[in-house]
Amino acid sequence: MLELNPPHRLLLGPGPCNVHYQVLRAMATPLMGHLDPRYIEIMDANMDMLRKVFQTENQITLPISGTGSAGMEAAFYNVLEPGDKAVICHAGFFGGRMMEFASRAGAEIVEVKGEWGQAIDPAQVIETLKQHPDAKLCAMVLVETSTGVQQPLDEVGAYLKGRDTLFLVDAVSALGAIPVRIDEVGIDVCYSCSQKGLAAPSGLAPVTFSVKAMQVVNNRKTKVQSWYLDISLLAKYWTGEKRAYHHTAPISMNYALFEALRIILDEGLQNRFERHQAAVNYLYAELGKRGFKYYAAEGFRAPTLTTVYTPEGLEAEPARIRLLNDFNIEVGSGLGPAAGKIWRIGLMGVNADPQNVARLMAAVDIMNGQ
Amino acid sequence: MLELNPPHRLLLGPGPCNVHYQVLRAMATPLMGHLDPRYIEIMDANMDMLRKVFQTENQITLPISGTGSAGMEAAFYNVLEPGDKAVICHAGFFGGRMMEFASRAGAEIVEVKGEWGQAIDPAQVIETLKQHPDAKLCAMVLVETSTGVQQPLDEVGAYLKGRDTLFLVDAVSALGAIPVRIDEVGIDVCYSCSQKGLAAPSGLAPVTFSVKAMQVVNNRKTKVQSWYLDISLLAKYWTGEKRAYHHTAPISMNYALFEALRIILDEGLQNRFERHQAAVNYLYAELGKRGFKYYAAEGFRAPTLTTVYTPEGLEAEPARIRLLNDFNIEVGSGLGPAAGKIWRIGLMGVNADPQNVARLMAAVDIMNGQ
């Protein structure tokens, strides 16, 4: 019979990433009930710590009991109603997925289309928003996981402050690794996942909703199409005085998130951001020596995820598979127009360390016959 | 700062329950990528083992990446479209929740209402189905977690075989502890959770869809209102030749499920069912000696969850709280009309053991001043 003995991979793809041994150990902590007062202390602590990592005062800041995609669904479904207009910035796979969510919510989509590998010009977004002042939301991806592009948000955030349109941001490949600055930028709805910058296992999706977003939620004419992800019901369980039973929380995942967040705040956000930048700077230097070429546009490369064409003699897909099988190192393959052409190299959470770059480069050198 | 040091509870409520130390250990296993061929082996094994526990040949048998409530949402949303007719059997909190899901799916609901604490007469259900041969589904709860009633399914299952109406069953407080017999009963759509009879942590929702149910899914006129729970997309990731990326699976939870299912099949389903029955028989005997009175009707008491009025001198709610605080034993409180009046005592998974009954009775005796 098959046994549970997975190989010990170095996970340098777009996620999940490796996690701290203390987080793995937290997963093995004996269970409590989901209404146990001692468990509710963990919930409260997780909300507090998530607010710090999101850099927000938003009361409604909590981990959804599903993966990042569930957080994405929660973000769109809670604020959109059939017939609403949604401005969606689309320059990669996850921008496209945003359109799918808005479409399933019955929204009319105004697409701001960008090129894969490029950031979208904020001026173009603001121009579109001027043409559609009735838009319910404007959605952007902070780090497009398919391209490794980090999208500037500040100008759009500043434009939307004081306007009715909500600013919805995907912080999946960002939270815990680069500043997300919810309040400073003026983001109203944001989601992320547990398994990248936060360095916990996959399975939870932290979300945050601003006061302005919650007003939109509270003024809905129709029920949210997902009961499981209905933020008003979740808010009652997470923040209500009575902690009204909604669903049976994934206890162990919340233990892991607790430990991962504790480690993040112990390191300090600023230190952590600098560590991620330092690790990727080392990666850039080593990739440059070996003839890798960047896929993401210069000036817009996310420290969390580096997308590169492999050099001559190292065909992207066969080399990626060999890297996994012979060296136990995972990097991501390309998606969409970049399928089969690039590597996506993630340096997130505990993995943001030059020593991991050195391991990857050693494998590259060996594959190159050196 | 708060530390992760939860008390070591004996979880004899409706779930989550305690899990085997091997399952906790599995949670701490280093991560793999969600598209890693070695992880896909785990996915295949989990599907195979779930089929055995569900007692079905259904190809589409997999764990949804959310808690039992997500499985419930997946079950209803994948087969219902706006305007469809849904016959819902409602004799407790979770029957009521089924109506909420059907309602959010835009269905016209035909309610078969029963009393809390009683089973619903199958003849009444069949009579309703005869009046509504155009119903898209008939939904029943096998074990109503709010009342501890085990609902007979066979007659309704037999009636629906060969008819267009789908048979949808909630097996949340049942799977892995009592026979669910998907194929034999003729159940088309069924969902459960990981944290009760399966004895894994909460966070996954096993579901199974029959060929007949998948035909209904494939003939939909509208997209499923949840992208995250869209069973056609999930089927491509779980069973497709290309394992098309859908979402980043909760890897550690699937490790835990793997280990929990392996333990179940190692024990043997029949042995496991008998162990659950033996444990609850011991509980019945001990409760009887102490003057507890049953809430669920005789002949319909689920072995997994026993609902009782506490004896004179032992007020349900204060005693439940004292049980938790002074004895580290969790039992469930009542819901709905039974709120504050009863205990719900779960003996599921590893907890289905007379020694746990003995621990609970010792605490009861001490609280009774003996």
Contacts between the chains, C-beta under 8 A, distances in Angstrom:
chain1	res1	chain2	res2	distance
A	1	B	262	7.0
A	2	B	41	6.4
A	2	B	42	7.7
A	2	B	45	4.9
A	4	B	26	5.6
A	4	B	29	6.2
A	4	B	42	7.3
A	4	B	255	5.9
A	4	B	258	5.6
A	4	B	259	5.8
A	4	B	262	7.8
A	6	B	29	6.4
A	6	B	30	6.7
A	6	B	32	4.9
A	6	B	36	7.9
A	6	B	38	5.5
A	6	B	39	7.1
A	6	B	42	7.5
A	6	B	255	7.9
A	7	B	32	7.3
A	7	B	38	6.0
A	8	B	30	5.5
A	9	B	30	7.4
A	9	B	31	7.6
A	9	B	32	5.6
A	9	B	33	6.9
A	9	B	36	6.9
A	11	B	31	6.4
A	11	B	32	7.6
A	11	B	33	6.1
A	13	B	33	5.7
A	15	B	248	6.2
A	16	B	31	5.0
A	16	B	32	7.9
A	16	B	33	6.6
A	16	B	34	6.8
A	16	B	248	6.3
A	16	B	251	5.9
A	17	B	31	7.7
A	18	B	30	7.0
A	18	B	31	6.3
A	19	B	31	6.6
A	24	B	27	7.9
A	24	B	28	4.4
A	24	B	29	7.6
A	24	B	30	6.9
A	25	B	28	6.0
A	26	B	4	5.6
A	27	B	24	7.9
A	27	B	27	3.9
A	27	B	28	5.2
A	27	B	252	5.7
A	28	B	24	4.4
A	28	B	25	6.1
A	28	B	27	5.2
A	28	B	28	4.1
A	29	B	4	6.2
A	29	B	6	6.3
A	29	B	24	7.6
A	30	B	6	6.7
A	30	B	8	5.5
A	30	B	9	7.4
A	30	B	18	7.0
A	30	B	24	6.9
A	31	B	9	7.5
A	31	B	11	6.4
A	31	B	16	5.1
A	31	B	17	7.7
A	31	B	18	6.3
A	31	B	19	6.6
A	31	B	195	7.8
A	31	B	201	6.0
A	31	B	202	7.9
A	32	B	6	5.0
A	32	B	7	7.3
A	32	B	9	5.6
A	32	B	11	7.6
A	32	B	16	7.9
A	32	B	330	7.9
A	33	B	9	6.9
A	33	B	11	6.1
A	33	B	13	5.7
A	33	B	16	6.6
A	33	B	330	4.8
A	34	B	16	6.8
A	34	B	202	7.1
A	36	B	6	7.9
A	36	B	9	6.9
A	36	B	324	7.1
A	36	B	330	6.7
A	38	B	6	5.6
A	38	B	7	5.9
A	39	B	6	7.1
A	41	B	2	6.4
A	42	B	2	7.7
A	42	B	4	7.3
A	42	B	6	7.6
A	45	B	2	4.9
A	65	B	66	6.0
A	65	B	67	5.5
A	65	B	70	7.4
A	65	B	203	7.2
A	66	B	65	5.9
A	66	B	66	4.5
A	66	B	70	6.5
A	66	B	228	6.5
A	67	B	65	5.5
A	67	B	247	4.9
A	67	B	248	5.4
A	67	B	249	7.2
A	67	B	250	6.1
A	68	B	247	7.1
A	68	B	248	6.4
A	69	B	227	7.6
A	69	B	228	5.4
A	69	B	246	7.5
A	69	B	247	3.8
A	69	B	248	7.5
A	70	B	65	7.4
A	70	B	66	6.5
A	70	B	70	7.9
A	70	B	228	5.0
A	70	B	247	7.6
A	73	B	226	6.7
A	73	B	227	5.9
A	73	B	228	4.7
A	100	B	227	6.0
A	101	B	227	6.1
A	103	B	223	8.0
A	104	B	223	5.8
A	104	B	224	7.9
A	104	B	225	6.3
A	104	B	226	7.7
A	104	B	227	5.6
A	193	B	248	6.9
A	195	B	31	7.8
A	195	B	248	6.4
A	201	B	31	6.0
A	201	B	250	6.8
A	201	B	251	6.0
A	201	B	252	4.2
A	201	B	253	7.8
A	202	B	31	7.9
A	202	B	34	7.1
A	202	B	248	4.8
A	202	B	249	6.6
A	202	B	250	5.2
A	202	B	251	5.8
A	202	B	252	7.8
A	203	B	65	7.1
A	203	B	203	6.1
A	203	B	250	3.3
A	203	B	251	8.0
A	203	B	252	6.9
A	203	B	253	5.6
A	223	B	103	8.0
A	223	B	104	5.8
A	224	B	104	7.8
A	225	B	104	6.3
A	225	B	225	4.6
A	225	B	226	7.4
A	226	B	73	6.7
A	226	B	104	7.7
A	226	B	225	7.4
A	226	B	226	5.6
A	227	B	69	7.6
A	227	B	73	5.9
A	227	B	100	6.1
A	227	B	101	6.1
A	227	B	104	5.6
A	228	B	66	6.5
A	228	B	69	5.4
A	228	B	70	5.0
A	228	B	73	4.7
A	245	B	335	7.9
A	246	B	69	7.5
A	247	B	67	5.0
A	247	B	68	7.1
A	247	B	69	3.7
A	247	B	70	7.6
A	248	B	15	6.2
A	248	B	16	6.3
A	248	B	67	5.4
A	248	B	68	6.4
A	248	B	69	7.4
A	248	B	193	6.9
A	248	B	195	6.3
A	248	B	202	4.8
A	249	B	67	7.2
A	249	B	202	6.6
A	250	B	67	6.1
A	250	B	201	6.8
A	250	B	202	5.1
A	250	B	203	3.3
A	250	B	253	7.3
A	251	B	16	5.9
A	251	B	201	6.0
A	251	B	202	5.8
A	251	B	203	7.9
A	252	B	27	5.7
A	252	B	201	4.2
A	252	B	202	7.8
A	252	B	203	6.9
A	252	B	252	7.7
A	252	B	253	7.9
A	252	B	256	7.6
A	253	B	201	7.9
A	253	B	203	5.6
A	253	B	250	7.3
A	253	B	252	7.9
A	253	B	253	7.2
A	255	B	4	5.9
A	255	B	6	7.9
A	256	B	252	7.6
A	258	B	4	5.6
A	259	B	4	5.8
A	262	B	1	7.1
A	262	B	4	7.7
A	324	B	36	7.1
A	330	B	32	7.9
A	330	B	33	4.8
A	330	B	36	6.7
A	335	B	245	7.9
